[in-house]
Amino acid sequence: MLIGLTPNLTHDADNTPRGIGQTHAGMASWASPDVSAECRECVFFQHATERRLADGRLGSARCGKYRQLMRKDGPKIPPHANACRFFDPSPAPPAAYLPKMKV
């Protein structure tokens, strides 16, 4: 779920991060348009079960960095979300899509 401007998070052209429109609830920081990576490629993307959707796409997962900072689990974020400033490349990121195996 993308976050938007609320009464407590008002628009200020000088101080509003550029990635606010690309930030999902549960991310550790604002999405960073300058980082050309997805959350699924980060070591903090907690995909241990690697849940797949019926069509083979990687399912949403929680951000481990959010948990470190907030001391609680945040909402799950989609794997394709733009990475934030805490992005740390995973040595073995999960594939975004795996075709179903025919039995």
RAMO-V796702 format. One record per run of one state. SS is the DSSP state (H for helix, E for strand, L for the rest). FROM is the first residue (numbers start at 1). LEN is the number of residues. If there is no record, write none. Layout:
ss=SS from=FROM len=LEN
ss=SS from=FROM len=LEN
This chain:
ss=L from=1 len=1
ss=E from=2 len=1
ss=L from=3 len=3
ss=E from=6 len=1
ss=L from=7 len=2
ss=E from=9 len=1
ss=L from=10 len=8
ss=H from=18 len=5
ss=L from=23 len=1
ss=E from=24 len=1
ss=L from=25 len=6
ss=E from=31 len=1
ss=L from=32 len=6
ss=E from=38 len=1
ss=H from=39 len=3
ss=E from=42 len=1
ss=L from=43 len=2
ss=E from=45 len=2
ss=L from=47 len=5
ss=E from=52 len=1
ss=L from=53 len=4
ss=E from=57 len=2
ss=L from=59 len=2
ss=E from=61 len=3
ss=H from=64 len=7
ss=L from=71 len=6
ss=E from=77 len=1
ss=L from=78 len=4
ss=E from=82 len=1
ss=L from=83 len=1
ss=E from=84 len=1
ss=L from=85 len=4
ss=E from=89 len=1
ss=L from=90 len=7
ss=E from=97 len=1
ss=L from=98 len=6
